[in-house]
Every structure is written in structure tokens, then in C-alpha cells.
């Protein structure tokens, strides 16, 4: 990956993933609007424990893997290496939470129970907190002043 494009590409990827999740959730909400209800599902509902557990695991495992992968920045000498590590670690974390949210959307589509919308919103709020800002990129990649300028980060 070209370091000069890193910031643009990571932000574009983040935005496209967010818009995809919003669109899929909105379509599912619209498709189930006539049958929607809100109640705590019976314990026989497969999604009752699966959705919250998967979202929680996605957050915890995503953060763990991100931290594990981003530690390699300490050993990286070149900006190209730092950018590659940063891109990979962010994609892993984004993908895990997106998959968990989409499982919640599938549960909503299958059951029309708005109970699962609570977990979709929690997952999406967490995803919003992952937005790659200049400050986070500079901190996570341990960028020098010159490296930050090369990436267009001030």
C-alpha cells in the first residue's frame, strides 16, 4: 500500500462498511415493519444468546487482535511497514464487528423481533468509535512528525 493513500483508503473502507451495515439494517427493518414486535425471545430462540455473545466476542477479540497486530509497529522501521500493519489491524477489527452486526440483522430479519435491534445499535455505536481519525492513526502507528506529514496527518 502506498503510504500517501493510506488515510484516504482506510477512511473510504470504514465509510463503505458503515454505509453497508446501515443499508442492510434499513432494508431489513423495512421488510419486517408489518410483523415487528419487541419482547425478550424464548430461550428456545437460537439467536437469544448467540447475537449478544457474538457482538461481545467481536468487540473483545477485535480489540485483542488489533493490539496484538499493532504491536508490530514497534519493530517497523519504514513508513510502508507501519502503514501495512495499521491497515491490516484495522481491517481485522472492522470485519469482526461488522460480521457480528450482520448476524444481529439476520436475527432481526428472521424473527422480526426488535430486541435484536438493541444489539445492532450497540455494535454500530462501537463501530462508530473505531473511526480512524488523525489522532488515532498517529498514536497507533507511532508516527514521527515527518511520517505524519507524509501521510497528510497534522
MDTraj code that builds the backbone (N, CA, C; nanometers):
import mdtraj as md
import numpy as np

residues = "UNK UNK UNK UNK UNK UNK UNK UNK UNK UNK UNK UNK UNK UNK UNK UNK UNK UNK UNK UNK UNK UNK UNK UNK UNK UNK UNK UNK UNK UNK UNK UNK UNK UNK UNK UNK UNK UNK UNK UNK UNK UNK UNK UNK UNK UNK UNK UNK UNK UNK UNK UNK UNK UNK UNK UNK UNK UNK UNK UNK UNK UNK UNK UNK UNK UNK UNK UNK UNK UNK UNK UNK UNK UNK UNK UNK UNK UNK UNK UNK UNK UNK UNK UNK UNK UNK UNK UNK UNK UNK UNK UNK UNK UNK UNK UNK UNK UNK UNK UNK UNK UNK UNK UNK UNK UNK UNK UNK UNK UNK UNK UNK UNK UNK UNK UNK UNK UNK UNK UNK UNK UNK UNK UNK UNK UNK UNK UNK UNK UNK UNK UNK UNK UNK UNK UNK UNK UNK UNK UNK UNK UNK UNK UNK UNK UNK UNK UNK UNK UNK UNK UNK UNK UNK".split()
xyz = np.array([
    [0.0840, -0.1174, 0.0000],
    [0.0000, 0.0000, 0.0000],
    [0.0888, 0.1240, 0.0000],
    [0.0509, 0.2180, -0.0800],
    [0.1230, 0.3433, -0.0901],
    [0.0893, 0.4293, 0.0332],
    [0.1894, 0.4687, 0.1113],
    [0.1617, 0.5458, 0.2327],
    [0.0804, 0.6735, 0.2080],
    [0.1001, 0.7364, 0.0943],
    [0.0283, 0.8613, 0.0691],
    [-0.1227, 0.8397, 0.0530],
    [-0.1640, 0.7183, 0.0204],
    [-0.3060, 0.6879, 0.0036],
    [-0.3692, 0.6237, 0.1269],
    [-0.2886, 0.5924, 0.2267],
    [-0.3378, 0.5184, 0.3431],
    [-0.4589, 0.5838, 0.4080],
    [-0.4465, 0.7102, 0.4411],
    [-0.5531, 0.7795, 0.5129],
    [-0.6819, 0.7797, 0.4312],
    [-0.6707, 0.8052, 0.3031],
    [-0.7881, 0.8096, 0.2166],
    [-0.8529, 0.6710, 0.2057],
    [-0.7711, 0.5685, 0.1882],
    [-0.8237, 0.4327, 0.1701],
    [-0.8867, 0.3794, 0.2981],
    [-0.8230, 0.3990, 0.4127],
    [-0.8774, 0.3465, 0.5383],
    [-1.0086, 0.4173, 0.5728],
    [-1.0166, 0.5467, 0.5459],
    [-1.1418, 0.6194, 0.5707],
    [-1.2516, 0.5784, 0.4733],
    [-1.2153, 0.5549, 0.3481],
    [-1.3129, 0.5093, 0.2493],
    [-1.3661, 0.3707, 0.2862],
    [-1.2769, 0.2821, 0.3252],
    [-1.3170, 0.1477, 0.3666],
    [-1.4117, 0.1547, 0.4862],
    [-1.3754, 0.2325, 0.5859],
    [-1.4588, 0.2484, 0.7050],
    [-1.5978, 0.3009, 0.6667],
    [-1.6015, 0.4029, 0.5840],
    [-1.7284, 0.4634, 0.5433],
    [-1.8148, 0.3650, 0.4651],
    [-1.7541, 0.2911, 0.3735],
    [-1.8305, 0.1945, 0.2938],
    [-1.8861, 0.0815, 0.3809],
    [-1.8083, 0.0350, 0.4762],
    [-1.8574, -0.0683, 0.5678],
    [-1.9745, -0.0148, 0.6510],
    [-1.9605, 0.1071, 0.7008],
    [-2.0679, 0.1672, 0.7809],
    [-2.1947, 0.1848, 0.6979],
    [-2.1799, 0.2361, 0.5771],
    [-2.2970, 0.2555, 0.4910],
    [-2.3619, 0.1230, 0.4533],
    [-2.2815, 0.0210, 0.4315],
    [-2.3348, -0.1110, 0.4003],
    [-2.4162, -0.1664, 0.5154],
    [-2.3654, -0.1523, 0.6366],
    [-2.4391, -0.2012, 0.7534],
    [-2.5681, -0.1227, 0.7740],
    [-2.5615, 0.0086, 0.7545],
    [-2.6816, 0.0914, 0.7689],
    [-2.7853, 0.0520, 0.6638],
    [-2.7411, 0.0341, 0.5408],
    [-2.8338, -0.0017, 0.4329],
    [-2.8977, -0.1376, 0.4579],
    [-2.8179, -0.2360, 0.4963],
    [-2.8700, -0.3701, 0.5214],
    [-2.9688, -0.3679, 0.6385],
    [-2.9370, -0.2931, 0.7426],
    [-3.0267, -0.2815, 0.8570],
    [-3.1560, -0.2104, 0.8172],
    [-3.1450, -0.1036, 0.7406],
    [-3.2639, -0.0285, 0.6988],
    [-3.3553, -0.1137, 0.6102],
    [-3.2986, -0.1864, 0.5168],
    [-3.3785, -0.2732, 0.4300],
    [-3.4467, -0.3814, 0.5129],
    [-3.3731, -0.4405, 0.6052],
    [-3.4304, -0.5441, 0.6918],
    [-3.5422, -0.4863, 0.7777],
    [-3.5200, -0.3682, 0.8317],
    [-3.6222, -0.3019, 0.9130],
    [-3.7480, -0.2793, 0.8295],
    [-3.7290, -0.2318, 0.7077],
    [-3.8419, -0.2060, 0.6176],
    [-3.9153, -0.3356, 0.5819],
    [-3.8420, -0.4419, 0.5542],
    [-3.9041, -0.5689, 0.5154],
    [-3.9845, -0.6330, 0.6280],
    [-3.9454, -0.6044, 0.7507],
    [-4.0141, -0.6671, 0.8645],
    [-4.1089, -0.5719, 0.9364],
    [-4.1304, -0.4544, 0.8821],
    [-4.2047, -0.3495, 0.9534],
    [-4.3458, -0.3927, 0.9932],
    [-4.4129, -0.4725, 0.9126],
    [-4.5506, -0.5137, 0.9439],
    [-4.5578, -0.6203, 1.0525],
    [-4.4510, -0.6953, 1.0705],
    [-4.4502, -0.8053, 1.1676],
    [-4.3704, -0.7743, 1.2935],
    [-4.3159, -0.6549, 1.3023],
    [-4.2248, -0.6238, 1.4122],
    [-4.2934, -0.6245, 1.5478],
    [-4.2172, -0.6699, 1.6460],
    [-4.2602, -0.6688, 1.7847],
    [-4.1343, -0.6581, 1.8699],
    [-4.1531, -0.6244, 1.9947],
    [-4.0386, -0.6170, 2.0859],
    [-4.0714, -0.6974, 2.2100],
    [-3.9998, -0.8047, 2.2279],
    [-4.0084, -0.8806, 2.3521],
    [-3.8822, -0.9635, 2.3656],
    [-3.8546, -1.0046, 2.4862],
    [-3.7383, -1.0907, 2.5073],
    [-3.7760, -1.2288, 2.4549],
    [-3.6973, -1.2786, 2.3612],
    [-3.7321, -1.4063, 2.2982],
    [-3.7291, -1.5224, 2.3973],
    [-3.7991, -1.6279, 2.3611],
    [-3.7978, -1.7502, 2.4416],
    [-3.6570, -1.8090, 2.4384],
    [-3.6240, -1.8827, 2.5403],
    [-3.4896, -1.9408, 2.5468],
    [-3.4657, -2.0417, 2.4350],
    [-3.5695, -2.0846, 2.3695],
    [-3.5532, -2.1772, 2.2570],
    [-3.5091, -2.1049, 2.1294],
    [-3.5159, -1.9715, 2.1300],
    [-3.4722, -1.8931, 2.0143],
    [-3.3200, -1.8982, 2.0061],
    [-3.2707, -1.9507, 1.8965],
    [-3.1263, -1.9676, 1.8771],
    [-3.0503, -1.8362, 1.8903],
    [-3.1106, -1.7288, 1.8449],
    [-3.0421, -1.6005, 1.8414],
    [-3.0346, -1.5317, 1.9778],
    [-3.1167, -1.5740, 2.0740],
    [-3.1231, -1.5067, 2.2039],
    [-2.9862, -1.4921, 2.2688],
    [-2.9107, -1.5987, 2.2733],
    [-2.7772, -1.5936, 2.3346],
    [-2.6682, -1.5709, 2.2309],
    [-2.6942, -1.6133, 2.1084],
    [-2.5938, -1.6056, 2.0037],
    [-2.5578, -1.4610, 1.9672],
    [-2.6578, -1.3775, 1.9423],
    [-2.6318, -1.2399, 1.8980],
    [-2.5538, -1.1594, 2.0027],
    [-2.5996, -1.1520, 2.1279],
    [-2.5217, -1.0745, 2.2268],
    [-2.3815, -1.1306, 2.2487],
    [-2.3703, -1.2631, 2.2495],
    [-2.2397, -1.3253, 2.2714],
    [-2.1449, -1.2947, 2.1571],
    [-2.1928, -1.3050, 2.0349],
    [-2.1068, -1.2799, 1.9187],
    [-2.0657, -1.1330, 1.9133],
    [-2.1562, -1.0426, 1.9447],
    [-2.1197, -0.8998, 1.9443],
    [-2.0171, -0.8707, 2.0530],
    [-2.0368, -0.9248, 2.1709],
    [-1.9390, -0.9061, 2.2789],
    [-1.8040, -0.9663, 2.2415],
    [-1.8060, -1.0869, 2.1870],
    [-1.6807, -1.1512, 2.1448],
    [-1.6122, -1.0728, 2.0335],
    [-1.6891, -1.0194, 1.9413],
    [-1.6307, -0.9411, 1.8319],
    [-1.5581, -0.8186, 1.8863],
    [-1.6163, -0.7548, 1.9865],
    [-1.5529, -0.6371, 2.0463],
    [-1.4249, -0.6770, 2.1196],
    [-1.4346, -0.7787, 2.2038],
    [-1.3191, -0.8203, 2.2847],
    [-1.2087, -0.8792, 2.1971],
    [-1.2441, -0.9737, 2.1117],
    [-1.1440, -1.0376, 2.0258],
    [-1.0885, -0.9369, 1.9249],
    [-1.1742, -0.8502, 1.8716],
    [-1.1276, -0.7477, 1.7788],
    [-1.0235, -0.6571, 1.8412],
    [-1.0493, -0.6134, 1.9646],
    [-0.9521, -0.5287, 2.0345],
    [-0.8237, -0.6051, 2.0656],
    [-0.8376, -0.7300, 2.1072],
    [-0.7207, -0.8120, 2.1372],
    [-0.6335, -0.8303, 2.0128],
    [-0.6960, -0.8693, 1.9019],
    [-0.6188, -0.8898, 1.7782],
    [-0.5595, -0.7601, 1.7265],
    [-0.6353, -0.6508, 1.7379],
    [-0.5834, -0.5208, 1.6960],
    [-0.4574, -0.4871, 1.7739],
    [-0.4638, -0.5004, 1.9070],
    [-0.3475, -0.4688, 1.9902],
    [-0.2299, -0.5607, 1.9593],
    [-0.2593, -0.6874, 1.9369],
    [-0.1532, -0.7837, 1.9056],
    [-0.0861, -0.7495, 1.7720],
    [-0.1676, -0.7173, 1.6720],
    [-0.1123, -0.6847, 1.5406],
    [-0.0402, -0.5504, 1.5410],
    [-0.0956, -0.4527, 1.6106],
    [-0.0393, -0.3174, 1.6080],
    [0.0935, -0.3105, 1.6839],
    [0.1184, -0.4071, 1.7732],
    [0.2472, -0.4100, 1.8447],
    [0.3653, -0.4233, 1.7497],
    [0.3418, -0.4805, 1.6337],
    [0.4491, -0.4966, 1.5353],
    [0.5004, -0.3617, 1.4852],
    [0.4261, -0.2544, 1.5099],
    [0.4712, -0.1203, 1.4695],
    [0.6005, -0.0842, 1.5409],
    [0.6188, -0.1346, 1.6640],
    [0.7412, -0.1068, 1.7394],
    [0.8661, -0.1492, 1.6628],
    [0.8548, -0.2582, 1.5893],
    [0.9690, -0.3117, 1.5160],
    [0.9805, -0.2558, 1.3748],
    [0.8750, -0.1939, 1.3267],
    [0.8749, -0.1414, 1.1898],
    [0.9622, -0.0164, 1.1812],
    [1.0498, -0.0169, 1.0849],
    [1.1407, 0.0963, 1.0666],
    [1.0907, 0.1919, 0.9578],
    [1.0256, 0.1366, 0.8571],
    [0.9833, 0.2176, 0.7431],
    [0.8343, 0.2505, 0.7534],
    [0.7978, 0.3642, 0.6982],
    [0.6588, 0.4071, 0.6991],
    [0.5704, 0.3066, 0.6250],
    [0.6209, 0.2499, 0.5183],
    [0.5460, 0.1499, 0.4409],
    [0.5039, 0.0324, 0.5296],
    [0.5940, -0.0128, 0.6141],
    [0.5635, -0.1232, 0.7048],
    [0.4573, -0.0825, 0.8073],
    [0.4701, 0.0369, 0.8623],
    [0.3731, 0.0850, 0.9599],
    [0.2335, 0.0950, 0.8996],
    [0.2287, 0.1456, 0.7783],
    [0.1003, 0.1620, 0.7102],
    [0.0357, 0.0260, 0.6841],
    [0.1139, -0.0700, 0.6412],
    [0.0618, -0.2046, 0.6152],
    [0.0087, -0.2668, 0.7439],
    [0.0821, -0.2526, 0.8518],
    [0.0391, -0.3059, 0.9814],
    [-0.0899, -0.2365, 1.0267],
    [-0.0936, -0.1058, 1.0138],
    [-0.2129, -0.0300, 1.0539],
    [-0.3349, -0.0686, 0.9720],
    [-0.3168, -0.0852, 0.8432],
    [-0.4281, -0.1226, 0.7560],
    [-0.4806, -0.2610, 0.7923],
    [-0.3909, -0.3563, 0.8068],
    [-0.4298, -0.4938, 0.8392],
    [-0.5005, -0.5016, 0.9743],
    [-0.4463, -0.4366, 1.0746],
    [-0.5049, -0.4437, 1.2080],
    [-0.6436, -0.3790, 1.2118],
    [-0.6604, -0.2699, 1.1390],
    [-0.7923, -0.2059, 1.1336],
    [-0.8930, -0.2915, 1.0589],
    [-0.8528, -0.3525, 0.9498],
    [-0.9444, -0.4380, 0.8734],
    [-0.9932, -0.5544, 0.9586],
    [-0.9040, -0.6151, 1.0342],
    [-0.9435, -0.7271, 1.1203],
    [-1.0495, -0.6815, 1.2201],
    [-1.0261, -0.5697, 1.2836],
    [-1.1210, -0.5205, 1.3845],
    [-1.2532, -0.4801, 1.3196],
    [-1.2477, -0.4119, 1.2057],
    [-1.3696, -0.3726, 1.1352],
    [-1.4503, -0.4954, 1.0940],
    [-1.3831, -0.5949, 1.0398],
    [-1.4517, -0.7140, 0.9879],
    [-1.5212, -0.7914, 1.0993],
    [-1.4563, -0.8034, 1.2136],
    [-1.5174, -0.8775, 1.3241],
    [-1.6458, -0.8118, 1.3732],
    [-1.6429, -0.6817, 1.3931],
    [-1.7631, -0.6155, 1.4435],
    [-1.8704, -0.6099, 1.3352],
    [-1.8301, -0.5944, 1.2102],
    [-1.9295, -0.5931, 1.1026],
    [-2.0005, -0.7287, 1.0931],
    [-1.9254, -0.8357, 1.1018],
    [-1.9857, -0.9687, 1.0972],
    [-2.0846, -0.9897, 1.2111],
    [-2.0500, -0.9434, 1.3294],
    [-2.1386, -0.9578, 1.4452],
    [-2.2666, -0.8758, 1.4261],
    [-2.2516, -0.7558, 1.3741],
    [-2.3690, -0.6714, 1.3491],
    [-2.4581, -0.7362, 1.2436],
    [-2.3994, -0.7882, 1.1402],
    [-2.4789, -0.8523, 1.0356],
    [-2.5510, -0.9768, 1.0881],
    [-2.4924, -1.0470, 1.1832],
    [-2.5631, -1.1575, 1.2470],
    [-2.6869, -1.1045, 1.3191],
    [-2.6748, -0.9917, 1.3861],
    [-2.7901, -0.9290, 1.4512],
    [-2.8977, -0.8904, 1.3512],
    [-2.8554, -0.8419, 1.2352],
    [-2.9512, -0.8051, 1.1297],
    [-3.0227, -0.9307, 1.0775],
    [-2.9484, -1.0389, 1.0634],
    [-3.0094, -1.1653, 1.0198],
    [-3.1114, -1.2133, 1.1238],
    [-3.0786, -1.1974, 1.2517],
    [-3.1738, -1.2343, 1.3577],
    [-3.2989, -1.1481, 1.3490],
    [-3.2814, -1.0200, 1.3234],
    [-3.3960, -0.9299, 1.3075],
    [-3.4801, -0.9719, 1.1880],
    [-3.4157, -1.0048, 1.0786],
    [-3.4869, -1.0464, 0.9579],
    [-3.5625, -1.1775, 0.9811],
    [-3.5023, -1.2687, 1.0525],
    [-3.5637, -1.3999, 1.0761],
    [-3.6799, -1.3955, 1.1752],
    [-3.6696, -1.3084, 1.2751],
    [-3.7681, -1.3100, 1.3834],
    [-3.8599, -1.1880, 1.3868],
    [-3.8211, -1.0789, 1.3216],
    [-3.8928, -0.9505, 1.3258],
    [-3.9032, -0.8974, 1.4694],
    [-3.8148, -0.9440, 1.5562],
    [-3.8145, -0.9012, 1.6954],
    [-3.7143, -0.7867, 1.7125],
    [-3.7643, -0.6713, 1.7511],
    [-3.6789, -0.5538, 1.7671],
    [-3.5816, -0.5656, 1.8843],
    [-3.5941, -0.6699, 1.9628],
    [-3.4982, -0.6986, 2.0688],
    [-3.3566, -0.7011, 2.0118],
    [-3.3409, -0.7568, 1.8927],
    [-3.2085, -0.7677, 1.8310],
    [-3.1563, -0.6335, 1.7794],
    [-3.2476, -0.5385, 1.7577],
    [-3.2057, -0.4052, 1.7144],
    [-3.1219, -0.3374, 1.8225],
    [-3.1484, -0.3697, 1.9471],
    [-3.0694, -0.3142, 2.0579],
    [-2.9227, -0.3519, 2.0400],
    [-2.8970, -0.4770, 2.0069],
    [-2.7589, -0.5240, 1.9913],
    [-2.6965, -0.4727, 1.8622],
    [-2.7775, -0.4556, 1.7603],
    [-2.7284, -0.3962, 1.6354],
    [-2.6811, -0.2540, 1.6630],
    [-2.7601, -0.1788, 1.7370],
    [-2.7250, -0.0397, 1.7688],
    [-2.6006, -0.0344, 1.8575],
    [-2.5919, -0.1216, 1.9560],
    [-2.4726, -0.1261, 2.0418],
    [-2.3485, -0.1550, 1.9573],
    [-2.3580, -0.2546, 1.8704],
    [-2.2456, -0.2882, 1.7829],
    [-2.2093, -0.1731, 1.6910],
    [-2.3106, -0.1069, 1.6371],
    [-2.2828, 0.0037, 1.5451],
    [-2.2238, 0.1239, 1.6187],
    [-2.2692, 0.1496, 1.7407],
    [-2.2097, 0.2589, 1.8190],
    [-2.0615, 0.2306, 1.8453],
    [-2.0314, 0.1050, 1.8732],
    [-1.8911, 0.0683, 1.8912],
    [-1.8150, 0.0875, 1.7598],
    [-1.8737, 0.0462, 1.6483],
    [-1.8091, 0.0627, 1.5182],
    [-1.7808, 0.2108, 1.4912],
    [-1.8740, 0.2969, 1.5258],
    [-1.8539, 0.4414, 1.5072],
    [-1.7330, 0.4887, 1.5874],
    [-1.7134, 0.4311, 1.7063],
    [-1.5991, 0.4710, 1.7897],
    [-1.4650, 0.4295, 1.7278],
    [-1.4682, 0.3401, 1.6307],
    [-1.3450, 0.2936, 1.5668],
    [-1.3003, 0.3824, 1.4510],
    [-1.3764, 0.4862, 1.4201],
    [-1.3443, 0.5715, 1.3054],
    [-1.1978, 0.6139, 1.3113],
    [-1.1257, 0.5876, 1.2033],
    [-0.9829, 0.6232, 1.2024],
    [-0.9623, 0.7745, 1.1887],
    [-0.9281, 0.8390, 1.2985],
    [-0.9005, 0.9823, 1.2979],
    [-0.7488, 1.0032, 1.2889],
    [-0.7104, 1.1249, 1.2583],
    [-0.5674, 1.1567, 1.2511],
    [-0.4972, 1.1245, 1.3830],
    [-0.5611, 1.1608, 1.4934],
    [-0.5013, 1.1381, 1.6252],
    [-0.4807, 0.9888, 1.6521],
    [-0.5820, 0.9069, 1.6188],
    [-0.5717, 0.7621, 1.6409],
    [-0.4649, 0.7002, 1.5506],
    [-0.4620, 0.7425, 1.4263],
    [-0.3631, 0.6876, 1.3325],
    [-0.2225, 0.7204, 1.3808],
    [-0.2016, 0.8452, 1.4187],
    [-0.0692, 0.8881, 1.4656],
    [-0.0275, 0.8106, 1.5907],
    [-0.1212, 0.7920, 1.6827],
    [-0.0926, 0.7188, 1.8067],
    [-0.0673, 0.5705, 1.7798],
    [-0.1565, 0.5079, 1.7055],
    [-0.1470, 0.3632, 1.6826],
    [-0.0224, 0.3257, 1.6022],
    [0.0118, 0.4073, 1.5037],
    [0.1269, 0.3760, 1.4187],
    [0.2565, 0.4361, 1.4715],
    [0.2481, 0.5068, 1.5841],
    [0.3658, 0.5689, 1.6452],
    [0.4455, 0.6483, 1.5419],
    [0.3779, 0.7412, 1.4783],
    [0.4376, 0.8176, 1.3693],
    [0.5211, 0.9338, 1.4215],
    [0.6346, 0.9532, 1.3568],
    [0.7137, 1.0726, 1.3845],
    [0.6448, 1.1905, 1.3156],
    [0.6920, 1.3101, 1.3428],
    [0.6340, 1.4290, 1.2810],
    [0.6444, 1.4211, 1.1285],
    [0.7603, 1.3799, 1.0784],
    [0.7809, 1.3700, 0.9332],
    [0.6912, 1.2631, 0.8701],
    [0.6760, 1.1498, 0.9382],
    [0.5920, 1.0418, 0.8862],
    [0.4448, 1.0870, 0.8826],
    [0.4037, 1.1573, 0.9876],
    [0.2662, 1.2066, 0.9928],
    [0.2406, 1.3052, 0.8783],
    [0.3360, 1.3920, 0.8521],
    [0.3214, 1.4863, 0.7403],
    [0.3140, 1.4135, 0.6074],
    [0.3907, 1.3087, 0.5905],
    [0.3899, 1.2323, 0.4664],
    [0.2523, 1.1670, 0.4439],
    [0.1862, 1.1292, 0.5532],
    [0.0526, 1.0708, 0.5432],
    [-0.0575, 1.1760, 0.5360],
    [-0.0211, 1.3005, 0.5509],
    [-0.1208, 1.4077, 0.5487],
    [-0.1919, 1.4261, 0.6810],
    [-0.1248, 1.3840, 0.7878],
    [-0.1807, 1.3950, 0.9224],
    [-0.1102, 1.5106, 0.9937],
    [-0.1871, 1.5986, 1.0490],
    [-0.1267, 1.7135, 1.1161],
    [-0.1419, 1.7037, 1.2641],
])
top = md.Topology()
chain = top.add_chain()
for i, resn in enumerate(residues, 1):
    res = top.add_residue(resn, chain, resSeq=i)
    for name in ("N", "CA", "C"):
        top.add_atom(name, md.element.get_by_symbol(name[0]), res)
traj = md.Trajectory(xyz[None], top)
